[in-house]
Amino acid sequence: MKPKISTILLSGLTAGILDIITAIVVYAGVLNLTTTQKILQSIAAGALGKNAFSGGWFTAFAGLVFHFLIATIFAAIYLLVFRCYTSIFKNKWVAGFLYGIVVWAIMNLGVLPLVANKTFVFELKYFLISITIIIVMVGIPISIITDKRENLHTK
């Protein structure tokens, strides 16, 4: 069965929207740790380096584009790889939960240390916040949308 590009785009766009809105609300709004612009610029900094922080809203917009590209890549990976394991993960909720953990691990233990030269520092509060956001706003939506459109799971 050939994967549908529309499924990848829809699940990537949905996960990207849910994730970035939640990150902005939590980190810039509730916790008041940063600003929307800095969140987006930090995403752009992965590709553009530290200059992203001096580029204003232009580099913030670039960060938003990169964010959606990353979310879409994770949606494609889910569709292409996880469908091979539907006999193990028959429940789309469990599959989405587990995929959220995988996405969190890839981003926080792999991508960010390599691209942003940011070593992972474990702080329970921020770990729980970040992994919950990724599971609920990325892993589960990708799994549900993919399941509905591609009939990957039976439950």
C-alpha positions in Angstrom: 0.0 0.0 0.0 1.4 3.4 -1.0 1.2 6.1 1.6 -1.0 9.1 0.9 0.9 12.4 0.8 -2.4 14.0 2.0 -2.3 12.0 5.2 1.3 13.0 5.9 0.5 16.7 5.2 -2.7 16.7 7.3 -1.2 14.9 10.3 2.0 17.0 10.1 0.1 20.2 9.8 -2.2 19.3 12.7 0.6 18.2 15.0 2.6 21.3 14.0 -0.3 23.6 14.9 -1.1 21.8 18.2 2.5 21.6 19.3 3.5 25.2 18.5 0.4 26.7 20.0 0.8 24.7 23.2 4.5 25.5 23.4 3.7 29.2 23.1 0.9 29.1 25.6 2.9 27.1 28.1 6.4 28.6 27.8 5.6 32.2 26.8 2.2 32.5 28.5 1.8 30.4 31.6 5.4 29.9 32.7 6.6 33.3 31.3 10.0 31.8 30.4 10.4 33.3 27.0 8.5 35.0 24.1 6.7 33.7 21.1 9.4 35.3 18.9 12.2 33.6 20.8 10.5 30.2 20.7 10.3 30.5 16.9 13.8 31.9 16.5 15.2 29.0 18.6 13.7 26.6 16.0 15.3 28.7 13.2 18.6 28.7 15.1 18.9 25.0 14.4 19.4 25.8 10.7 20.5 29.4 10.8 22.7 29.4 13.9 22.8 32.1 16.6 22.1 34.8 13.9 18.5 33.7 14.1 18.0 35.5 17.3 18.9 38.9 15.7 16.7 38.5 12.7 13.4 39.6 14.3 10.2 38.3 13.0 11.7 37.3 9.7 13.8 34.5 11.4 10.8 33.7 13.7 8.7 33.0 10.6 11.6 30.9 9.2 11.5 29.0 12.5 7.7 28.4 12.0 8.4 27.0 8.6 11.1 24.7 9.9 8.7 23.6 12.7 6.1 22.5 10.2 8.7 20.8 8.1 9.9 18.8 11.2 6.3 17.9 12.2 5.6 16.7 8.6 8.8 14.6 8.6 7.7 13.0 11.8 4.2 12.4 10.3 5.9 10.7 7.3 8.1 8.6 9.5 5.1 7.4 11.5 3.2 6.4 8.4 6.2 4.7 6.7 7.6 3.0 9.8 4.9 2.5 12.4 2.5 0.9 10.0 4.9 -2.0 9.8 4.3 -2.5 13.6 0.5 -2.3 13.6 0.4 -6.0 14.6 2.3 -5.0 17.8 0.6 -1.7 18.5 -3.0 -2.4 17.5 -4.4 0.5 19.6 -3.9 3.9 17.9 -3.8 5.6 21.4 -0.9 3.3 22.6 0.9 3.7 19.3 0.5 7.5 19.5 1.7 7.6 23.1 4.7 5.5 22.2 5.5 7.5 19.1 5.3 10.7 21.2 8.0 9.3 23.4 10.1 8.4 20.4 9.7 11.9 18.9 10.6 13.5 22.2 13.7 11.4 22.6 14.8 12.0 19.0 14.4 15.8 19.4 15.7 16.2 22.9 18.4 13.6 23.0 19.5 13.7 19.3 18.5 16.7 17.2 18.8 19.5 19.8 22.2 18.4 21.1 23.5 18.1 17.5 21.9 21.1 15.8 21.6 23.6 18.6 24.7 22.4 20.5 22.3 22.1 23.5 23.0 19.3 25.9 20.1 17.7 27.6 19.7 18.6 31.2 17.1 16.6 33.2 14.8 18.7 35.3 11.7 16.8 36.2 9.2 19.7 35.9 10.3 20.6 32.4 10.8 17.0 31.3 7.2 16.2 32.3 5.8 19.3 30.6 7.8 18.8 27.3 7.1 15.1 27.0 3.4 15.5 27.8 3.2 18.2 25.1 4.9 16.0 22.5 2.8 12.9 23.4 -0.6 14.7 23.4 0.0 17.3 20.7 2.2 15.3 18.3 2.3 11.6 18.8 -1.4 10.9 19.4 -2.8 13.3 16.7 -0.4 11.8 14.1 -1.5 8.3 15.1 -5.2 9.1 15.1 -5.2 11.0 11.8 -3.0 8.3 10.1 -5.2 5.5 11.5 -8.4 7.2 10.3 -7.1 7.9 6.8 -4.9 4.8 6.3 -6.8 2.2 8.3 -3.7 1.1 10.1 -5.2 0.0 13.4 -8.2 -2.0 14.3 -9.2 -0.2 17.6 
